[in-house]
Amino acid sequence: MENLKSTPLEAEHIRLKAKMAPFGGWNMPIQYESIIEEHMQCRKSIALFDTCHMGEFFFTGDLEKTNIERAFSFKVGTIKVGKCRYGLILNEKGGMVDDCIIYRLGENELMMVVNAGTKDNDFNVIKSVLKGDFVFEDKSEVTSKIDVQGPLSRDLLRKYFGSAVDELKYFSFVNANLMGQDVMLSRTGYTGELGFEIYMPSKICVEVWNELLKDERIKPAGLGARDLLRLEMGYPLYGSDLDEETTPLEADLSYFVHLDKDFVGKDVLMKQVENGLEKIRVGFVCDGRRAPRHGYRIFADGVDIGYVTSGGFSPSLGKGIGMGYVKTKYSSENSTLELSQDKVKINAVVEKIPFYKDGSLRK
Amino acid sequence: MSRYYSKDHEWLEIEGNVGTIGITDYAQHQLGDITYIEMPEVGSEIKQFSIFCTIESVKAASDVYAPVSGKIKEINEALENTPEIINKSPEGEGWIVKVEVSNVSEFDNLMDKSSYESYVKGLD
């Protein structure tokens, strides 16, 4: 519990009686009142998340001459200015160092958003492949971020950003002004619902948070709800579903891997493409309310075929859901699985993700 | 009728030789949103301070310990599909099982309401 970092909103969370717990080295709100209520709040109205713990790196330099493409599994140079793209940072073994989103701020300017727990390592890994003239800075300490997620979020934010909110397309961003400060508004999201992220100077973070909460349609939500929301969408979480020992192809993230460019770890992925995968990430739905947890073993036909990496109760489905890695021959839809630990045995069926299909994400 | 409490945050209400068992408001608050409960079978024997059922919340699975030994007479079937009743009414509608108490001297190992309340205060 020692040396936990605090976001600028820590005192607000405590004032709102949040249950606080360590996450990625930070003291973060897990829930305020009820995880399920906060989850439903995001699905039906608007939820407000503190995501200040995430890392923001800023890069300036010629994309070709600085070798930056080598640091990412996906093409950076083809991201248009004003757009963002999701992808992976890999090690030499093709394992995932982190997942991230890159924002193309300008012709020669990028912002990279990374996970809290992996931030420092990410910075070093990216920096180690760069060469030539560039500026690469970690501005996480002075950049705050809050996420406004839910079907009514556009309506609420129109009050502050006007028509820019209506024009903002999925995986795009705009520079804007809020409370007299330059901020950035983007639309990516992690919940399956229409949603926005506000990047701002840390000094206005508390003021923005409290201003947004004045509207009765929005309520704060903690990491517990965030985890359930992303699980219902089948989005992998770094540290649970993704790690340095697993490749993005095994994680079923091949869409975010561009094998027609050069990058760290590519030769390992090419071999996997050639030889096939031994394991792959799948989603599964349980036959009842009982939920599997990270670390449960997965069996099929009485044979141990893999392990659970994420699991929980889905409020939207009323059933246990989860994700994990199985031998590829058991990965097809409707394959029957048994999830097991000690005395617990849960029957489940492989199902296509997202588990939750009615989100407002692209509306 | 008299009500007893255990250090593991279960309550026991005695009427004749039948005990109704549930978890306390403090326990449901610690667990958070309850999503599933694995019940013991009717007719099975439970033993004081041994695990007799498992409650899952959004966050984790937790064992529930029997406050008294006995034979399960009845389970609260409503909890099968709506275990969140425990969050709303842990010491009323959210009761878990009824048992035929086998050893009344075990009540001496439990607390009364006021002792339990001061015990819980000491935990915070």
Contacts between the chains, C-beta under 8 A, distances in Angstrom:
chain1	res1	chain2	res2	distance
A	30	B	59	7.9
A	31	B	32	6.6
A	34	B	32	7.0
A	34	B	33	5.4
A	34	B	87	7.7
A	35	B	32	6.0
A	35	B	33	5.2
A	35	B	58	4.4
A	35	B	59	7.3
A	36	B	33	4.4
A	36	B	35	8.0
A	36	B	58	6.4
A	36	B	84	7.8
A	37	B	33	7.9
A	224	B	32	7.7
A	224	B	58	6.2
A	224	B	59	6.7
A	228	B	58	6.7
A	288	B	36	7.4
A	289	B	35	5.8
A	289	B	36	4.1
A	289	B	56	7.8
A	289	B	81	7.8
A	289	B	83	7.3
A	290	B	36	4.7
A	290	B	38	7.2
A	290	B	56	6.4
A	291	B	35	6.8
A	291	B	36	7.0
A	291	B	56	6.4
A	293	B	60	7.5
A	293	B	61	7.2
A	312	B	58	6.6
A	313	B	35	3.8
A	313	B	36	6.8
A	313	B	56	7.2
A	313	B	58	6.0
A	320	B	36	7.6
A	344	B	61	7.6
